[in-house]
Amino acid sequence: MIEQFGRFNASDKRLINCNQVDVNQLMPLRYGWAWEHYLNGCANHWMPNEVAMTGDIAIWRSTNLSADERLMVLRNLGFFATAESLVGNNIVLAIFRHITNAECRQYLLRQAFEEAIHTHAFLHIVESLGLNEHEIFNMYHEIPVISQKDQFEMQLTAAVLDPQFSTENLAGMQTFVKNLIGYYVIMEGIFFYSGFVMLLSLHRRNVLTGIGEQIQYILRDETIHLNFGVDLINGIKAENPAIWTNEFQAEIVQLIRQAVELEAQYAAECLPRGVMGLHAAMFRDYVQYIADRRLQRIGLAIQYGSQNPFPWMSETIDLTKEKNFFETRVTEYQSAASLEWD
């Protein structure tokens, strides 16, 4: 066992492949952005059982929802129910052991808990509405457009899960960054957003508001996840510029373009005839629009130039905006220590 003596310097820290600083050395911080994301996540803590589902139960049992609206809800519940678990597994089983920075690991621990909360939320919805849990939680096996999205992500995890995998060479670092882009930029930054729009469109009509409130909490969490992931990806690029070759950039662009097609197919499956003025073509534009934004944030050129057909989503994503749904709650729920009441 090699013993190290003397104090660590923050400047010695690295996001991956750090041999200078103990991986548990939290202070002094080098990556303040990681600690800020951690604190933001803690301040925004919530639990699914805090959300009342009485109104949703009454609507679901009534005849007020069309067959197409019900299909849209069920398909999205089926995707989200297992997708959140995939993200959590990727953090715990693949990403965590290769990140050699304590403040980033601190955030990853918080994020893993939030993924568990999100899975809990969809179970809470399924149980509250009396849905067939076997049907919902097996859709990733039985619905091709859901299976294709999940398989797309699991392929990116497989290489990193190999016991022989290492980030100590160029190919390994590129594979690791591809995994991060696949989960933070694609899964949490693209694959989730069609479902968010569909379920929040119901909420905007004051329909299934319990589901809508939980989706808003999840969206707020996912925004922080995406911001952390982008900072982590860009940080690794900055510390290891050799990985960002023209060939690798082209590979990432192609990966995101493939994801856009999968998401467009998913939206078409969820909306075979369209509901509430929503139709599949709108979601192709939307997915292309958000894909361009994600590409820009990791230093890549936009690919589509599409317009946003859902400008109201920008307001929904505004984390500082409070909206009252119940007399005693605000959508931007925060822990008691940091919550301010008007």
C-alpha positions as CSV (number, residue, x, y, z in Angstrom):
1,M,0.0,0.0,0.0
2,I,1.4,3.4,-1.0
3,E,1.0,6.1,1.7
4,Q,0.7,9.7,0.7
5,F,1.7,12.5,3.0
6,G,1.0,16.2,2.9
7,R,-2.0,18.2,1.9
8,F,-3.7,17.8,-1.4
9,N,-4.0,20.8,-3.8
10,A,-7.3,21.5,-5.5
11,S,-5.3,22.1,-8.7
12,D,-4.2,18.4,-8.7
13,K,-7.8,17.2,-9.1
14,R,-9.0,15.7,-12.3
15,L,-12.4,14.5,-13.4
16,I,-11.1,11.2,-14.7
17,N,-7.8,9.4,-14.4
18,C,-6.6,11.3,-11.3
19,N,-3.7,9.7,-9.6
20,Q,-2.7,12.7,-7.5
21,V,-5.6,13.2,-5.2
22,D,-7.5,10.7,-3.1
23,V,-10.9,10.2,-4.8
24,N,-12.6,10.9,-1.4
25,Q,-10.9,14.3,-1.0
26,L,-13.9,16.6,-1.2
27,M,-12.3,19.8,0.1
28,P,-10.8,22.0,-1.2
29,L,-13.2,22.1,-4.1
30,R,-11.9,22.5,-7.6
31,Y,-15.2,22.1,-9.6
32,G,-17.5,24.5,-7.9
33,W,-20.2,23.8,-10.6
34,A,-20.5,20.2,-9.4
35,W,-21.0,21.3,-5.8
36,E,-23.5,23.9,-6.9
37,H,-25.5,21.3,-8.8
38,Y,-25.4,19.1,-5.7
39,L,-26.8,21.9,-3.5
40,N,-29.5,22.7,-6.0
41,G,-30.6,19.1,-6.1
42,C,-30.8,18.9,-2.3
43,A,-32.8,22.2,-2.1
44,N,-35.3,20.8,-4.5
45,H,-36.0,17.6,-2.7
46,W,-39.5,16.0,-3.1
47,M,-41.3,12.7,-2.6
48,P,-44.1,11.3,-4.9
49,N,-46.4,10.4,-2.0
50,E,-46.6,14.1,-1.2
51,V,-48.6,14.6,-4.4
52,A,-52.4,14.1,-4.1
53,M,-53.8,11.9,-6.8
54,T,-57.5,12.0,-5.9
55,G,-58.5,14.2,-8.9
56,D,-56.5,12.0,-11.3
57,I,-58.2,8.9,-10.0
58,A,-61.6,10.4,-10.6
59,I,-60.7,11.5,-14.1
60,W,-59.1,8.2,-15.0
61,R,-62.2,6.3,-13.8
62,S,-64.6,8.6,-15.7
63,T,-65.3,8.7,-19.5
64,N,-63.7,12.2,-19.9
65,L,-60.5,10.9,-21.5
66,S,-60.6,9.6,-25.0
67,A,-59.0,6.3,-26.0
68,D,-56.1,8.2,-27.7
69,E,-55.5,10.3,-24.6
70,R,-55.3,7.2,-22.5
71,L,-52.9,5.5,-25.0
72,M,-50.7,8.6,-24.9
73,V,-50.6,8.5,-21.0
74,L,-50.0,4.7,-20.9
75,R,-47.2,4.7,-23.5
76,N,-45.3,7.5,-21.6
77,L,-45.7,5.8,-18.3
78,G,-44.4,2.6,-19.8
79,F,-41.3,4.4,-21.1
80,F,-40.5,6.5,-18.1
81,A,-41.1,3.6,-15.6
82,T,-38.0,1.8,-16.8
83,A,-36.0,4.6,-18.3
84,E,-35.3,6.2,-15.0
85,S,-34.0,2.9,-13.7
86,L,-31.7,2.6,-16.7
87,V,-30.2,6.1,-15.8
88,G,-29.8,5.1,-12.2
89,N,-28.1,1.8,-13.1
90,N,-25.7,3.6,-15.4
91,I,-24.7,6.0,-12.7
92,V,-24.1,3.4,-10.0
93,L,-22.7,0.6,-12.1
94,A,-20.8,2.4,-14.9
95,I,-20.1,6.1,-14.4
96,F,-19.4,6.4,-10.7
97,R,-16.3,4.2,-10.5
98,H,-14.6,6.0,-13.4
99,I,-15.1,9.6,-12.1
100,T,-12.1,10.4,-9.9
101,N,-13.4,13.6,-8.4
102,A,-15.1,13.8,-5.0
103,E,-17.4,16.7,-5.7
104,C,-18.7,15.1,-8.9
105,R,-19.2,11.9,-7.1
106,Q,-21.1,13.7,-4.4
107,Y,-23.5,15.0,-7.1
108,L,-23.8,11.5,-8.7
109,L,-24.9,10.1,-5.4
110,R,-27.6,12.7,-5.2
111,Q,-28.6,12.1,-8.8
112,A,-28.8,8.3,-8.2
113,F,-31.3,9.0,-5.3
114,E,-33.3,11.3,-7.5
115,E,-33.6,8.6,-10.2
116,A,-34.9,6.3,-7.5
117,I,-37.5,8.9,-6.6
118,H,-38.5,9.2,-10.2
119,T,-39.0,5.5,-10.5
120,H,-41.0,5.7,-7.3
121,A,-43.2,8.4,-8.8
122,F,-44.2,6.3,-11.8
123,L,-45.0,3.4,-9.4
124,H,-47.1,5.9,-7.3
125,I,-49.0,6.9,-10.4
126,V,-49.6,3.3,-11.6
127,E,-50.8,2.2,-8.1
128,S,-53.0,5.3,-7.7
129,L,-54.8,4.8,-11.0
130,G,-55.1,1.1,-10.5
131,L,-53.2,0.4,-13.7
132,N,-51.9,-3.0,-14.7
133,E,-48.3,-2.8,-13.3
134,H,-47.2,-5.8,-15.4
135,E,-48.3,-4.1,-18.6
136,I,-46.7,-0.7,-17.7
137,F,-43.4,-2.1,-16.4
138,N,-43.0,-4.6,-19.3
139,M,-43.6,-2.1,-22.2
140,Y,-39.9,-1.9,-22.7
141,H,-40.1,-5.6,-23.7
142,E,-43.3,-5.4,-25.7
143,I,-43.5,-2.0,-27.4
144,P,-40.9,-1.7,-30.2
145,V,-40.4,2.1,-30.1
146,I,-39.8,1.9,-26.3
147,S,-37.5,-1.1,-26.6
148,Q,-35.5,0.6,-29.3
149,K,-34.8,3.6,-27.1
150,D,-33.8,1.5,-24.2
151,Q,-31.6,-0.8,-26.2
152,F,-29.9,2.3,-27.7
153,E,-28.9,3.4,-24.3
154,M,-28.0,0.0,-22.9
155,Q,-25.5,-0.5,-25.7
156,L,-23.7,2.6,-24.5
157,T,-23.5,1.2,-21.0
158,A,-22.3,-2.3,-22.0
159,A,-18.7,-1.3,-22.9
160,V,-18.2,0.7,-19.7
161,L,-19.5,-2.2,-17.6
162,D,-16.8,-4.5,-19.0
163,P,-14.5,-5.3,-16.0
164,Q,-11.5,-4.7,-18.3
165,F,-12.7,-1.2,-19.3
166,S,-10.4,1.7,-18.6
167,T,-10.3,5.4,-19.3
168,E,-6.6,5.5,-19.2
169,N,-6.2,5.4,-23.0
170,L,-7.7,7.6,-25.8
171,A,-10.3,5.0,-27.0
172,G,-11.4,4.4,-23.4
173,M,-11.9,8.1,-22.7
174,Q,-13.9,8.5,-25.9
175,T,-16.1,5.5,-25.0
176,F,-16.7,7.0,-21.6
177,V,-17.6,10.4,-23.0
178,K,-19.9,8.7,-25.5
179,N,-21.7,7.1,-22.5
180,L,-22.1,10.4,-20.8
181,I,-23.4,12.0,-23.9
182,G,-25.8,9.1,-24.4
183,Y,-27.3,9.4,-21.0
184,Y,-27.1,13.1,-20.1
185,V,-27.5,14.7,-23.5
186,I,-29.7,12.1,-25.3
187,M,-31.6,10.1,-22.6
188,E,-32.2,13.0,-20.2
189,G,-31.9,15.8,-22.7
190,I,-33.8,14.4,-25.7
191,F,-35.6,11.1,-25.0
192,F,-37.6,12.4,-22.0
193,Y,-38.9,15.6,-23.6
194,S,-41.6,14.3,-25.9
195,G,-43.2,12.6,-22.9
196,F,-42.8,15.7,-20.8
197,V,-44.7,17.8,-23.5
198,M,-47.5,15.2,-23.8
199,L,-48.2,14.8,-20.1
200,L,-47.8,18.5,-19.4
201,S,-50.2,19.3,-22.2
202,L,-52.9,17.5,-20.2
203,H,-51.9,19.4,-17.1
204,R,-52.3,22.7,-19.0
205,R,-55.9,21.7,-19.5
206,N,-56.3,21.0,-15.8
207,V,-56.4,17.3,-16.5
208,L,-54.4,14.7,-14.5
209,T,-52.9,17.4,-12.4
210,G,-51.3,15.0,-10.0
211,I,-49.3,13.4,-12.8
212,G,-48.6,16.8,-14.1
213,E,-47.2,18.1,-10.8
214,Q,-44.9,15.1,-10.5
215,I,-43.7,15.5,-14.1
216,Q,-42.9,19.1,-13.4
217,Y,-40.8,18.1,-10.4
218,I,-39.1,15.4,-12.5
219,L,-38.5,18.0,-15.3
220,R,-37.0,20.4,-12.8
221,D,-34.6,17.6,-11.6
222,E,-33.8,16.5,-15.1
223,T,-32.8,20.1,-16.0
224,I,-30.2,20.0,-13.3
225,H,-29.1,16.5,-14.4
226,L,-28.6,17.8,-17.9
227,N,-26.7,20.9,-16.7
228,F,-24.3,18.7,-14.6
229,G,-23.8,16.3,-17.5
230,V,-22.9,19.1,-19.9
231,D,-20.5,20.6,-17.4
232,L,-18.9,17.2,-16.8
233,I,-18.6,16.4,-20.6
234,N,-17.1,19.8,-21.3
235,G,-14.8,19.5,-18.3
236,I,-13.4,16.2,-19.5
237,K,-13.0,17.6,-23.0
238,A,-11.0,20.5,-21.6
239,E,-8.7,18.3,-19.6
240,N,-8.3,15.8,-22.3
241,P,-8.5,17.7,-25.6
242,A,-7.0,14.8,-27.6
243,I,-10.3,12.9,-27.4
244,W,-12.3,15.6,-29.3
245,T,-11.1,14.6,-32.8
246,N,-13.1,15.5,-35.9
247,E,-13.9,11.8,-36.3
248,F,-15.2,11.5,-32.8
249,Q,-17.3,14.7,-33.2
250,A,-18.8,13.2,-36.4
251,E,-19.6,10.0,-34.5
252,I,-21.4,12.0,-31.7
253,V,-23.4,14.0,-34.2
254,Q,-24.5,10.7,-35.9
255,L,-25.4,9.3,-32.5
256,I,-27.6,12.3,-31.8
257,R,-29.2,12.2,-35.2
258,Q,-30.0,8.5,-34.7
259,A,-31.6,9.4,-31.3
260,V,-33.7,12.1,-32.9
261,E,-35.2,9.5,-35.4
262,L,-35.9,7.1,-32.5
263,E,-37.7,9.8,-30.6
264,A,-39.7,10.9,-33.6
265,Q,-40.9,7.3,-34.1
266,Y,-41.8,7.1,-30.4
267,A,-43.9,10.3,-30.7
268,A,-45.7,8.9,-33.7
269,E,-46.5,5.7,-31.7
270,C,-47.8,7.7,-28.8
271,L,-50.0,9.9,-31.1
272,P,-51.2,7.7,-34.0
273,R,-54.1,10.1,-34.7
274,G,-53.1,13.1,-32.6
275,V,-54.8,14.5,-29.5
276,M,-55.4,18.0,-28.1
277,G,-54.0,19.6,-31.2
278,L,-50.8,17.6,-30.8
279,H,-49.5,15.5,-33.7
280,A,-46.4,13.6,-34.6
281,A,-45.0,16.1,-37.0
282,M,-44.9,18.8,-34.3
283,F,-42.7,16.4,-32.2
284,R,-40.2,15.8,-35.0
285,D,-39.7,19.6,-35.1
286,Y,-39.5,19.8,-31.3
287,V,-37.0,17.0,-31.0
288,Q,-34.9,18.5,-33.7
289,Y,-35.1,21.9,-32.0
290,I,-33.9,20.6,-28.6
291,A,-31.3,18.3,-30.2
292,D,-29.7,21.5,-31.8
293,R,-29.6,23.1,-28.4
294,R,-27.9,20.1,-26.8
295,L,-25.4,19.9,-29.7
296,Q,-24.4,23.6,-29.2
297,R,-23.9,23.1,-25.5
298,I,-21.2,20.5,-26.0
299,G,-19.5,22.5,-28.8
300,L,-21.1,20.9,-31.9
301,A,-22.8,22.5,-34.8
302,I,-26.6,22.6,-35.1
303,Q,-28.0,20.0,-37.5
304,Y,-31.7,20.9,-38.1
305,G,-32.6,24.6,-37.6
306,S,-36.1,23.6,-36.6
307,Q,-38.4,26.0,-34.7
308,N,-39.9,25.2,-31.3
309,P,-43.6,24.4,-31.6
310,F,-44.1,24.4,-27.9
311,P,-42.8,27.8,-26.6
312,W,-44.7,27.3,-23.4
313,M,-42.2,24.6,-22.4
314,S,-39.6,27.3,-21.9
315,E,-41.7,28.8,-19.1
316,T,-42.2,25.4,-17.6
317,I,-38.5,24.8,-17.5
318,D,-37.9,28.1,-15.7
319,L,-36.8,26.8,-12.4
320,T,-37.3,30.1,-10.5
321,K,-40.9,30.5,-11.4
322,E,-43.5,29.5,-8.8
323,K,-46.9,28.3,-9.8
324,N,-49.7,27.5,-7.3
325,F,-51.6,24.2,-7.9
326,F,-52.8,23.7,-4.4
327,E,-53.3,26.3,-1.7
328,T,-50.5,24.9,0.4
329,R,-48.0,24.0,-2.2
330,V,-45.8,25.6,-4.9
331,T,-44.6,23.8,-7.9
332,E,-41.0,24.9,-7.3
333,Y,-41.1,22.9,-4.0
334,Q,-37.9,23.2,-1.9
335,S,-36.9,21.8,1.4
336,A,-38.1,23.7,4.5
337,A,-34.7,25.2,5.1
338,S,-34.7,27.1,1.8
339,L,-38.4,27.5,0.9
340,E,-39.7,31.1,0.9
341,W,-43.4,31.7,1.1
342,D,-45.1,34.8,-0.2
